[in-house]
């Protein structure tokens, strides 16, 4: 998102979280293999109009995200989850000794 917020379109492999942060043909180009990556990079480098279009869209999409919103969302998830004590108790119940003491 950092480069998107600067209006930089992306070329990346279609893996992991990249598929969530890049909207194909809108904010960047995603490739399934090396050949597709090279083709996408050539396409983007070869067209100033495409770079500008994808860059504007990337900047607009990045503006929808903020650290403040992320913090609030994470806080809500943590608040809805089990207490620290409940997690510790569950871990201790399932734990097996790593080293047996004599």
C-alpha positions as CSV (number, residue, x, y, z in Angstrom):
1,X,0.0,0.0,0.0
2,X,2.9,2.4,0.6
3,X,3.9,2.5,-3.0
4,X,0.3,2.6,-4.1
5,X,-0.2,5.6,-2.0
6,X,2.5,7.3,-4.0
7,X,0.6,6.5,-7.2
8,X,2.9,3.6,-8.3
9,X,1.2,0.8,-10.1
10,X,2.4,-2.7,-9.3
11,X,3.6,-5.8,-11.2
12,X,3.7,-8.9,-9.0
13,X,3.1,-12.6,-8.9
14,X,-0.4,-13.8,-8.0
15,X,0.5,-15.2,-4.6
16,X,-0.3,-14.6,-1.0
17,X,-1.5,-11.2,0.2
18,X,-0.5,-9.6,-3.1
19,X,-3.8,-10.8,-4.5
20,X,-5.6,-8.7,-1.8
21,X,-3.5,-5.5,-2.2
22,X,-3.4,-5.4,-6.0
23,X,-6.6,-5.2,-8.0
24,X,-5.7,-6.8,-11.4
25,X,-5.8,-4.4,-14.3
26,X,-7.0,-1.7,-12.0
27,X,-4.2,-0.9,-9.6
28,X,-1.5,-3.2,-11.1
29,X,-0.9,-6.4,-13.0
30,X,-0.6,-9.9,-11.5
31,X,1.3,-12.7,-13.2
32,X,1.0,-16.4,-12.7
33,X,4.5,-17.3,-13.9
34,X,7.8,-15.7,-14.9
35,X,6.8,-15.2,-18.5
36,X,3.6,-13.5,-17.5
37,X,5.6,-11.3,-15.1
38,X,8.0,-10.2,-17.8
39,X,5.1,-9.6,-20.2
40,X,3.2,-7.5,-17.6
41,X,6.3,-5.5,-16.8
42,X,6.9,-4.8,-20.5
43,X,3.3,-3.8,-20.9
44,X,3.4,-1.4,-18.0
45,X,6.8,0.1,-18.9
46,X,5.7,0.5,-22.5
47,X,2.6,2.5,-21.9
48,X,2.7,5.8,-20.0
49,X,-1.1,6.1,-20.2
50,X,-1.5,2.7,-18.5
51,X,1.0,3.6,-15.8
52,X,-0.8,6.8,-15.1
53,X,-4.3,5.1,-15.1
54,X,-3.2,2.3,-12.8
55,X,-1.2,4.7,-10.6
56,X,-4.2,7.0,-10.1
57,X,-6.4,4.0,-9.2
58,X,-3.7,2.6,-6.9
59,X,-3.5,6.0,-5.1
60,X,-7.2,6.2,-4.7
61,X,-7.5,2.6,-3.4
62,X,-4.6,3.2,-0.9
63,X,-6.4,6.2,0.5
64,X,-9.2,3.9,1.7
65,X,-6.7,2.3,4.2
66,X,-5.2,3.9,7.3
67,X,-3.2,2.7,10.3
68,X,-5.8,4.2,12.6
69,X,-8.6,2.1,11.0
70,X,-6.3,-1.0,11.2
71,X,-5.7,-0.4,14.9
72,X,-9.4,-0.1,15.6
73,X,-10.1,-3.2,13.6
74,X,-7.4,-5.2,15.4
75,X,-8.6,-4.0,18.7
76,X,-12.2,-5.2,17.9
77,X,-10.9,-8.6,16.9
78,X,-8.8,-9.0,20.0
79,X,-11.7,-7.8,22.3
80,X,-14.0,-10.4,20.7
81,X,-11.5,-13.2,21.3
82,X,-10.8,-15.2,24.4
83,X,-9.1,-13.6,27.4
84,X,-5.4,-14.0,27.9
85,X,-6.1,-16.2,30.9
86,X,-8.2,-18.5,28.8
87,X,-5.5,-18.8,26.2
88,X,-2.8,-19.5,28.8
89,X,-5.0,-22.1,30.5
90,X,-5.6,-23.9,27.1
91,X,-2.0,-23.8,26.3
92,X,-1.0,-25.2,29.6
93,X,-3.6,-28.0,29.4
94,X,-2.3,-29.1,26.0
95,X,1.4,-28.6,26.8
96,X,3.7,-31.6,27.1
97,X,7.0,-31.2,28.9
98,X,9.9,-30.6,26.6
99,X,12.4,-32.0,29.0
100,X,11.6,-34.4,31.8
101,X,13.2,-33.5,35.1
102,X,14.7,-36.2,37.2
